Amino acid sequence: MTGSRGGSFLGSIGAILATLKRVLRRLTRRRSQAAVSEGDNATGAGAPSGSSYRFPEIVPAHWFEEGDEPAVWLRAYLTMGIPMTAEKHGVTHALEDLRVCVHVRYGSFTAPPPIRIVPTGGGKFARAIGAQRTFPDDVYLVLVTPVDSKFEGEAKAKRLLDSVAGMLVATLSPNMTYMRLFEHGEFVKEGRSLVPSEVIRNPAAYRNPDLTQGRLARALEATMKAPESLQNRVFLSARWLAEGVEENLGVDAFLKLWIAIEALALESTTKTKPLVVLLAAAYGKDQPWVNSNFKIDRLAQHRSNVVHNGAMPTIRGDTVRFLVALYEDALAAKLGLPFERRAEAFIGSDALKFL
């Protein structure tokens, strides 16, 4: 890879992605040599000569919805292993069916300042705006896709860019996405940026922590007394639980939380009976009651539809909270801890209606 020039290097992207039928049927290639005024450099990339460049202008105009103010979501990565001799005007592949531009460019550029949400005490928060960031001459990958002007499609755009980034990793090298630098939304005509901050979870969605009951101590004691295989499963599943809760919403949260439940209480990805038996014993109910009220088999099938059939359903926030409660019940039953019937509160609620 290090011996190729920018144009021929990126040419391999087209050769590989063109084989993805029904997804990338029409792969078009164009060079972007647009230059804008020096004052626009805060939202674009500048070649070492001092000229400047705005990333949204590489997006074909016909990708935008008619009547909507053109806006894009873009993400930038530092690459590794691509020679500094890569073409300085940039090379762009416009993936027509996905409406994503894959842009590799040598140069320097600045990006809008990051925004962080910081606690100010008493459950209150404030915005903290950092300094504008300047990135030195190097080879960068920028992914750009249109979004609506209200940025209601931000989550969808991020998932799309995740998928394209993964394809670049799989077909070229993990060095294509060596380090994520930033991502933000931008209005094409105005050059005005919309910089995201961290997602703040609604604390009212979960119960308040009770530090007086020794729950953690009992759980750790029971875990360390368990056979080593169960210890490993508990700690592995707890990591997936934490990641799922942090993800908070959507298909990724659903998958991570189901993996947590699977690692803790299932014997395979297709057989849910061990979890049903475990919960039936803990609740003092029969297995049909558990399956009917907690939809265990349907949840497993839903996971399979996502992973194996490419389903992309909308996952409600209360569904995520139900999965957390289901994990808590399974953990308590598995370790012989006081059983608090967490999942029972969701019976008959909207959390499982999508099933």
DAGIUR-V878486 format. One line per field, one symbol per residue. ss: DSSP state (~ for helix, > for strand, _ for the rest). phi: phi as a letter, one per 20 degrees, with the letter a starting at -180 (. if undefined). burial: I if it has 24 or more other ideal C-beta (glycine too) atoms within 12 Angstrom, else O. A space follows every 50 residues. Layout:
BEGIN
ss->???
phi->???
burial->???
END
This chain:
BEGIN
ss->_____~~~~~~~~~~~~_________>>>>_____>_~~~~~~>>>____ _>_>~~~~__~~~_______>>>>>>>>____________>>>>>____> >>>>>>>>>>>___>>>>>>>__>>>>>>___>>>>>>>>>>>>>>>___ ___~~~~~~~~~~~~~~~~~~__~~~~_>>>>>>>>>_____>>______ __~~~_________~~~~~~~~~~~__~~~~~~~~~~~~~~~~~~~~__~ ~~~~~~~~~~~~~~~_______~~~~~~~~~~~___~~~~~~~~_~~~~~ ~~~~~~~~~_______~~~~~~~~~~~~~~~~~~~_______~~~~___~ ~~___
phi->.feeegffffgffffeffeefmdcfcedcbedcfccfgfeffdcddfgfo fcbdfgfeegfffeffnefgbcdccdceecneffeggeenccdeegfelc edcdbeqcadcgffddddfdommdcbeceeegdddfgadcdcdcbfcffe lfegfffffffgffgfffffedrgffdgbfeabaebeffemedcefdfee fffffcfffdeddmffffffffffefggffgfffffffffgffffffncn fffgfffffffffecddbeddeggffffffffemcefgffffedlfffff fffffffddmfcfedfffffffffffffffffffdmegedlffgfefnef gdffe
burial->OOOOOIIOIIOIIIOOIOOOOOOIOOIIIIOIOIOIOOOIIIIIIIIOOO IIIIIIIIIIOOIIOOOOOIIIIIIIIIIOOIOOOIIIIIIIIIIIOIII IIIIIIIIIIIIOOOOOOOOOOOOOOOOOOOOOOIOOIIIIIIIIIIOIO IOOIIIIIIIIIIIIOIIOOIIIOOIIOOOIIIIIIIIOOIOIIIIOOOO OOOOOOOOOOOOOOOOOOIOOIIOOOOOOOOOIIOOIIOIIOOIIOIIII IIIIIIIIIIIIIIIIOOOOOIOIIIIIIIOIIOOOOOOIIOIIIIIOII OIIOOIOOOOOOOOIIIOIIIIIIIIIIIIIIIIIOIOOOOIIIOIOOOO IIOOI
END
